[in-house]
Amino acid sequence: MGDYVRFNLKGADELSARFKGLTEEIRRKVVLPAAKDAMDIVLLDAKDRAARIDDPETANFIPANLAMIERKAIGEEVGAVVISVGVRMRKRGQKGGNTFYWWWVELGTEKNRAKPFLRPALANNREALFKEFLSSAKYQLIKLGVN
């Protein structure tokens, strides 16, 4: 099972106060695009890191299979918006090919050392991710006309 990262946003008191007065539907309209904008930073960094690691001699290409998806079932379970960046499983012959081996690259094996590209993409961009989330959430509030 994947690692979960949970943070408490500090310095976002103004945004938090606005959120408490909103309906669940409006909150979702603000948080979902803001979370996608923020996680796009992680996605782009992960693609860059994977491109530097991936073997150019093979037909399969891990960066082409990296994607960002909303985890609705988990989000409903925890009562939040959950956005995930990971590697899609594709069939041979499709864009990027079948990169079933990506977790062996990320985590390593007993014979090959790990060459992580997803975990550092998140770890090195935490501050930028939260700044982007806050600015995007404020923009979404203004766009919806919420004071």
C-alpha positions in Angstrom: 0.0 0.0 0.0 1.2 3.5 -0.8 2.5 6.0 1.7 0.2 8.8 2.8 1.4 12.2 3.5 -0.7 14.3 5.9 0.1 17.9 6.8 -1.4 20.6 8.9 -1.4 23.9 7.0 -0.2 26.7 9.3 -0.5 30.3 8.3 -3.8 29.5 6.4 -6.1 30.8 9.2 -7.8 33.2 6.9 -8.6 30.5 4.3 -9.7 28.1 7.0 -12.1 30.6 8.5 -13.7 31.1 5.0 -14.0 27.4 4.6 -16.0 26.8 7.8 -18.8 29.0 6.5 -19.1 27.2 3.2 -21.3 24.3 2.1 -19.8 21.0 1.3 -20.5 21.5 -2.4 -18.7 24.8 -2.6 -15.8 23.5 -0.6 -15.3 20.7 -3.1 -15.5 23.3 -6.0 -12.7 25.2 -4.3 -10.5 22.3 -3.0 -10.5 20.0 -6.0 -9.0 22.4 -8.6 -6.6 23.8 -6.0 -5.4 20.3 -5.1 -4.9 19.4 -8.8 -3.0 22.6 -9.4 -0.7 21.9 -6.5 -0.1 18.2 -7.3 0.7 19.2 -10.9 4.0 20.4 -9.5 4.7 16.9 -8.1 3.7 15.3 -11.4 6.0 17.4 -13.5 8.9 16.9 -11.2 8.3 13.1 -11.1 8.2 13.0 -15.0 11.5 14.9 -15.1 13.1 12.5 -12.6 11.7 9.4 -14.3 12.9 10.6 -17.7 16.5 10.9 -16.3 16.3 7.3 -14.8 14.5 5.4 -17.6 16.4 3.3 -20.0 16.2 4.9 -23.5 16.9 1.6 -25.2 13.6 0.0 -24.2 10.3 0.6 -25.8 8.6 1.3 -22.5 8.7 4.8 -21.1 7.8 5.4 -17.4 7.3 9.2 -17.7 4.6 8.7 -20.4 2.6 6.6 -17.9 2.8 9.0 -15.0 -0.6 10.5 -14.2 -2.6 12.4 -11.6 -5.9 10.9 -10.5 -8.6 11.7 -7.9 -9.1 8.9 -5.4 -12.9 9.4 -4.9 -13.5 6.2 -2.8 -10.7 7.0 -0.3 -11.8 10.7 -0.3 -15.3 9.7 0.7 -14.0 7.4 3.4 -11.8 10.1 5.0 -14.1 13.1 4.1 -11.5 14.9 2.0 -10.3 15.4 -1.5 -7.5 12.9 -2.3 -5.3 13.4 -5.4 -2.7 10.9 -6.2 0.3 10.9 -8.6 1.4 7.5 -9.8 2.2 5.2 -12.7 -0.7 4.0 -14.9 -0.7 0.4 -16.0 -1.1 0.2 -19.8 -1.0 -2.6 -22.3 1.9 -3.2 -24.6 1.8 -1.0 -27.7 0.0 1.9 -26.0 1.6 5.2 -25.2 4.5 4.5 -22.8 4.1 0.8 -23.0 3.6 -1.6 -20.2 5.8 -0.3 -17.3 4.9 -3.0 -14.8 8.4 -2.8 -13.4 8.2 0.8 -12.2 8.0 -0.1 -8.5 11.2 -2.1 -8.8 12.9 1.0 -10.1 11.3 3.2 -7.4 11.9 0.8 -4.5 14.8 -1.3 -5.7 15.4 -5.1 -5.4 17.9 -7.2 -3.6 20.1 -7.1 -6.7 19.4 -3.5 -8.0 19.5 -0.3 -5.9 16.5 1.9 -5.7 16.3 4.9 -8.1 13.3 6.7 -6.6 11.5 9.3 -8.7 8.0 9.6 -7.1 9.0 10.0 -3.4 11.6 12.7 -4.0 9.2 14.6 -6.3 6.8 15.0 -3.3 9.5 15.4 -0.6 11.4 18.2 -2.5 8.3 20.2 -3.4 6.3 20.3 -0.2 6.7 24.0 0.3 5.9 24.9 -3.3 3.0 22.5 -3.2 1.3 24.2 -0.2 2.0 27.7 -1.6 0.4 26.7 -4.9 -2.6 25.1 -3.1 -3.2 28.2 -0.9 -3.0 30.6 -3.9 -5.1 28.4 -6.1 -7.8 28.0 -3.3 -7.9 31.8 -2.8 -8.3 32.2 -6.6 -11.1 29.7 -6.7 -12.9 31.5 -3.8 -12.7 34.8 -5.7 -13.8 33.1 -8.9 -16.9 31.7 -7.2 -17.6 35.1 -5.6 -17.3 33.9 -2.0 -16.2 36.7 0.4 
